[in-house]
Amino acid sequence: MALTSSNSGTIPTRAYVRHDMTFSVPVVARGYELDTLDHLNLAVYLQYTERAR
């Protein structure tokens, strides 16, 4: 896939995305990570990303 450039010719307007570099990590939300309405606390998302590294 070729990059198309803007009017200045230096900044690409469309980036190349490598789909073969994606991965996933299955995560199960634990009971203590949920509030009374069964919503995840925002800080839990950060913990999930740290766990996935």
C-alpha positions, 0 to 999 in steps of 0.5 A: 500500500502506497502512502499518499502525501499532503500538499506539502509532500512531507506528511503522509495522510494515510498510514500503513497498518500491519494487521499481522501484528495484532494480538489479543489477551482474554481477560475475565472481569473479577467481581471486585473490579465491578461497581454496584451497577456491574461497570468496570472502574476506569483504573481497571482498564489500565491494569488490563493493559499492563497485564497484557504486556 
